[in-house]
Amino acid sequence: MSGAHEAPSVEVNAPDGAFARVYLDGAHVTSWIPARSQVDRLFVSSEAQYGPGCSIRGGIPVCFPQFGAFGPIGHHGFARLSRWAVVTQEEINGGARVVLRLTDTEASRAVWPFAFRADLSVHVAAAVLTVQLTVTNTDAQPLSFTAALHPYFAVEDALATTVGGLRGCRYRDALRDGAEFDEAGDVLPIEGHIDRVYFATPDVIEMREPNRTLRIEKRGFPETVVWNPGAEGTRTRSDFADGEELHMVCVEAAAVRPPVLLASGEHWVGTQLMTAVR
């Protein structure tokens, strides 16, 4: 384990001032500051751990080849614990982009017996952060996986934050033994601990605070996950500080049900775009 300053990372600096930081361990985005702003829209815990084998608490973890417990291997998979390689870093489309790559190893095949290539593209321009995960099956046999981009958004007060756009969507509630319900509200308030997977969700939703709004778009991901650990969740996790649940909300793009199935040579693309509306 190492500190944030010792762990290798790359900066993504757009000509207009938009900025992101990505750590090579986990291809983990830990900072996103839109152009003409000095406010980071991503939350990272003051107790976060960095380095090989550590999953940074906050930012945007990459969950692959498994989201949560939806599969036979470890929680959220091994991609977030693995060292990725930088393959491209450039100014493009008025902004800046970095692409990182992860391929199978003897260690990965011991827990998930497939050859693969995963590329994560991180692009910043103006008020938009675009994160795109591309998975290619380089094996001779089919493979399947679940996946998610798991952003921790920084908020001034989670209890004054709502998520809009999920009305009518079926969801699985982990806090009620995985039972499923239909969302009845026009907006979803964050009232403490919440852990839901919403199925077949719209590709555009919004997270609203009293003084600002974040538009969250997805492509290729059918599900949306909404999570906050609540006070007990931060108190019982060593990589959270007490009270930090009040300053973060996770609104994630996920592919859970059914798993993604790729034939040999096929690829899949999942994208999440985040726009600081105000």
C-alpha positions as CSV (number, residue, x, y, z in Angstrom):
1,M,0.0,0.0,0.0
2,S,1.3,3.5,-0.8
3,G,0.0,7.0,-0.5
4,A,-1.8,9.0,-3.2
5,H,1.4,10.8,-4.1
6,E,3.5,7.7,-4.5
7,A,1.0,5.6,-6.6
8,P,1.4,6.1,-10.4
9,S,-1.2,8.3,-12.1
10,V,-1.8,10.3,-15.2
11,E,-3.3,13.8,-15.6
12,V,-5.8,14.5,-18.3
13,N,-5.7,18.2,-19.1
14,A,-8.0,19.7,-21.7
15,P,-7.1,23.0,-23.5
16,D,-10.2,24.6,-21.9
17,G,-9.1,23.7,-18.4
18,A,-11.2,20.6,-17.8
19,F,-9.2,18.1,-15.7
20,A,-9.2,14.5,-14.6
21,R,-6.7,12.3,-12.8
22,V,-6.5,8.5,-13.4
23,Y,-4.5,6.0,-11.3
24,L,-2.9,3.1,-13.2
25,D,-3.9,0.8,-10.4
26,G,-7.5,0.0,-11.3
27,A,-7.6,2.6,-14.2
28,H,-9.2,4.5,-11.4
29,V,-10.5,8.1,-12.0
30,T,-10.1,10.0,-8.8
31,S,-10.7,13.6,-9.9
32,W,-12.9,15.4,-12.4
33,I,-12.9,19.2,-12.4
34,P,-15.0,20.7,-15.3
35,A,-13.7,23.6,-17.3
36,R,-14.2,27.0,-15.6
37,S,-14.6,25.4,-12.3
38,Q,-12.5,24.8,-9.2
39,V,-14.8,22.2,-7.7
40,D,-14.0,18.5,-8.0
41,R,-17.2,16.6,-8.8
42,L,-15.9,13.3,-7.5
43,F,-15.6,12.2,-3.9
44,V,-12.6,10.3,-2.6
45,S,-12.4,9.4,1.1
46,S,-9.7,10.9,3.3
47,E,-8.9,7.4,4.4
48,A,-8.6,5.9,0.9
49,Q,-5.8,3.4,0.2
50,Y,-3.6,3.4,-2.9
51,G,-1.3,1.0,-4.6
52,P,-1.2,-2.5,-6.1
53,G,-4.1,-4.6,-4.8
54,C,-5.9,-1.7,-3.2
55,S,-9.3,-0.5,-4.4
56,I,-9.4,3.3,-3.9
57,R,-12.5,4.3,-1.9
58,G,-14.1,6.9,-4.1
59,G,-13.6,8.2,-7.6
60,I,-14.8,5.8,-10.3
61,P,-13.9,2.1,-9.7
62,V,-14.1,-0.2,-12.7
63,C,-16.1,-3.3,-11.7
64,F,-15.1,-6.1,-14.1
65,P,-15.5,-9.0,-14.9
66,Q,-18.1,-9.0,-12.1
67,F,-20.3,-6.4,-10.5
68,G,-21.0,-7.0,-6.8
69,A,-21.9,-10.6,-6.0
70,F,-23.5,-11.1,-9.5
71,G,-21.2,-13.9,-10.5
72,P,-18.9,-16.7,-9.2
73,I,-15.7,-14.6,-8.4
74,G,-14.8,-12.0,-5.9
75,H,-17.0,-8.9,-5.2
76,H,-16.7,-6.4,-8.0
77,G,-14.0,-8.5,-9.8
78,F,-10.3,-8.0,-10.2
79,A,-10.0,-5.1,-12.7
80,R,-10.1,-2.5,-9.9
81,L,-7.2,-4.3,-8.1
82,S,-5.0,-4.7,-11.2
83,R,-2.3,-2.5,-12.7
84,W,-3.4,-1.1,-16.1
85,A,-1.1,0.3,-18.8
86,V,-1.4,3.6,-20.6
87,V,-1.7,3.1,-24.4
88,T,-2.9,6.5,-25.6
89,Q,-2.7,10.1,-24.2
90,E,-3.8,12.9,-26.5
91,E,-5.8,16.1,-27.1
92,I,-8.9,15.2,-29.1
93,N,-12.3,16.6,-30.0
94,G,-11.6,19.9,-28.1
95,G,-10.6,18.0,-25.0
96,A,-8.1,15.5,-23.7
97,R,-8.2,11.7,-23.4
98,V,-6.2,8.9,-21.9
99,V,-6.8,5.2,-22.7
100,L,-5.6,2.5,-20.4
101,R,-5.5,-1.3,-21.0
102,L,-5.8,-4.5,-19.0
103,T,-5.2,-8.0,-20.5
104,D,-5.4,-11.4,-19.0
105,T,-2.6,-12.8,-17.0
106,E,-1.9,-16.1,-15.4
107,A,-3.3,-14.7,-12.1
108,S,-6.5,-13.5,-13.7
109,R,-7.0,-16.8,-15.6
110,A,-6.7,-18.6,-12.3
111,V,-10.0,-16.9,-11.1
112,W,-11.6,-16.2,-14.4
113,P,-10.4,-18.6,-17.1
114,F,-10.6,-16.4,-20.2
115,A,-8.3,-14.3,-22.5
116,F,-9.5,-10.8,-22.9
117,R,-8.6,-7.2,-23.5
118,A,-10.2,-4.3,-21.6
119,D,-9.7,-0.7,-22.6
120,L,-10.8,2.3,-20.4
121,S,-11.1,5.7,-22.2
122,V,-11.3,8.8,-20.0
123,H,-12.1,12.0,-21.9
124,V,-12.7,15.5,-20.5
125,A,-13.9,18.6,-22.3
126,A,-15.9,21.6,-21.1
127,A,-18.4,20.4,-18.5
128,V,-18.4,16.7,-19.6
129,L,-16.5,13.6,-18.3
130,T,-16.9,10.6,-20.6
131,V,-15.7,7.2,-19.4
132,Q,-15.9,4.3,-21.8
133,L,-15.2,0.6,-21.1
134,T,-14.5,-1.7,-24.1
135,V,-14.1,-5.4,-23.5
136,T,-12.8,-7.7,-26.3
137,N,-12.9,-11.5,-26.1
138,T,-9.5,-12.6,-27.3
139,D,-10.2,-16.2,-26.3
140,A,-11.2,-19.1,-28.5
141,Q,-14.3,-19.7,-26.5
142,P,-17.3,-17.5,-25.5
143,L,-17.1,-15.6,-22.3
144,S,-19.6,-13.8,-20.1
145,F,-19.3,-11.1,-17.5
146,T,-21.1,-8.4,-15.5
147,A,-19.7,-4.9,-15.1
148,A,-20.2,-1.4,-13.9
149,L,-18.7,2.0,-13.7
150,H,-19.1,3.0,-10.1
151,P,-18.7,6.8,-9.6
152,Y,-18.8,8.3,-6.2
153,F,-20.1,11.8,-6.8
154,A,-19.3,14.6,-4.4
155,V,-22.3,16.3,-2.9
156,E,-22.7,19.0,-0.4
157,D,-25.4,17.1,1.5
158,A,-26.5,13.6,0.5
159,L,-29.7,14.0,2.5
160,A,-30.6,17.0,0.3
161,T,-29.8,15.1,-2.9
162,T,-32.3,13.4,-5.2
163,V,-32.1,11.2,-8.3
164,G,-34.7,11.8,-11.0
165,G,-35.7,9.7,-14.0
166,L,-36.2,6.3,-12.5
167,R,-40.0,6.3,-12.0
168,G,-41.7,3.1,-13.1
169,C,-38.4,1.1,-13.2
170,R,-38.1,-2.3,-11.5
171,Y,-35.4,-2.4,-8.9
172,R,-33.7,-5.0,-6.7
173,D,-33.3,-3.8,-3.1
174,A,-30.3,-5.3,-1.3
175,L,-31.5,-3.9,2.0
176,R,-34.7,-6.0,1.7
177,D,-33.1,-9.4,1.0
178,G,-32.9,-8.7,-2.7
179,A,-36.7,-8.3,-3.1
180,E,-37.9,-6.4,-6.2
181,F,-40.2,-3.4,-6.4
182,D,-41.3,-0.8,-8.9
183,E,-40.1,2.8,-8.3
184,A,-43.2,4.9,-7.6
185,G,-41.6,8.3,-7.1
186,D,-40.8,11.0,-9.6
187,V,-37.6,11.5,-7.7
188,L,-35.6,9.2,-5.4
189,P,-34.4,10.9,-2.2
190,I,-31.2,9.8,-0.5
191,E,-32.4,9.3,3.0
192,G,-29.4,7.3,4.3
193,H,-28.3,3.8,3.5
194,I,-29.5,2.7,0.0
195,D,-28.4,-0.1,-2.2
196,R,-30.6,-0.7,-5.3
197,V,-30.1,-2.0,-8.8
198,Y,-32.6,-0.5,-11.2
199,F,-33.3,-2.5,-14.4
200,A,-34.0,-1.3,-17.9
201,T,-33.4,2.3,-16.9
202,P,-33.5,5.4,-19.2
203,D,-30.2,6.4,-20.7
204,V,-30.4,9.9,-19.2
205,I,-31.2,10.7,-15.5
206,E,-30.3,13.6,-13.2
207,M,-28.8,13.9,-9.8
208,R,-30.0,17.1,-8.2
209,E,-28.8,19.1,-5.2
210,P,-30.3,22.4,-4.0
211,N,-27.7,24.5,-5.9
212,R,-26.5,22.3,-8.7
213,T,-27.4,19.4,-11.1
214,L,-25.5,16.6,-12.7
215,R,-26.8,14.9,-15.8
216,I,-25.8,11.3,-16.0
217,E,-26.0,9.4,-19.3
218,K,-25.2,5.9,-20.2
219,R,-24.8,3.8,-23.4
220,G,-24.5,0.1,-23.6
221,F,-25.3,-0.3,-19.9
222,P,-29.0,-1.4,-19.2
223,E,-28.9,-0.9,-15.4
224,T,-28.5,2.0,-13.0
225,V,-27.3,1.4,-9.4
226,V,-27.9,3.9,-6.6
227,W,-25.8,3.4,-3.4
228,N,-24.9,5.2,-0.3
229,P,-23.4,3.3,2.7
230,G,-25.2,5.2,5.4
231,A,-23.6,6.1,8.7
232,E,-23.1,2.5,9.7
233,G,-21.4,1.8,6.4
234,T,-18.8,4.4,6.8
235,R,-18.3,3.7,10.5
236,T,-17.5,0.0,9.8
237,R,-15.2,0.4,6.8
238,S,-11.6,1.3,7.5
239,D,-11.2,3.2,4.2
240,F,-14.0,5.7,5.1
241,A,-14.0,8.4,7.7
242,D,-17.0,8.8,9.9
243,G,-19.6,11.1,8.4
244,E,-18.3,10.9,4.8
245,E,-21.6,9.2,3.7
246,L,-23.1,12.7,3.9
247,H,-20.8,14.0,1.1
248,M,-21.1,11.2,-1.6
249,V,-23.8,9.5,-3.7
250,C,-23.0,6.7,-6.1
251,V,-25.1,6.6,-9.3
252,E,-23.6,3.8,-11.4
253,A,-24.0,2.5,-15.0
254,A,-24.1,-1.3,-14.9
255,A,-24.6,-4.5,-17.0
256,V,-26.0,-7.1,-14.6
257,R,-29.1,-8.9,-15.9
258,P,-28.5,-10.7,-18.1
259,P,-24.6,-10.9,-18.1
260,V,-22.9,-9.7,-21.3
261,L,-22.1,-12.7,-23.5
262,L,-19.3,-12.4,-26.1
263,A,-18.3,-14.9,-28.8
264,S,-14.6,-15.3,-29.7
265,G,-13.4,-12.0,-31.3
266,E,-16.5,-10.0,-30.3
267,H,-16.3,-6.8,-28.3
268,W,-18.7,-4.8,-26.1
269,V,-18.7,-1.1,-25.3
270,G,-20.3,0.6,-22.2
271,T,-20.1,4.4,-21.7
272,Q,-21.1,6.8,-18.9
273,L,-21.2,10.5,-19.6
274,M,-21.4,13.0,-16.8
275,T,-22.3,16.7,-17.4
276,A,-22.1,19.4,-14.8
277,V,-25.3,21.3,-15.8
278,R,-24.7,23.8,-13.0
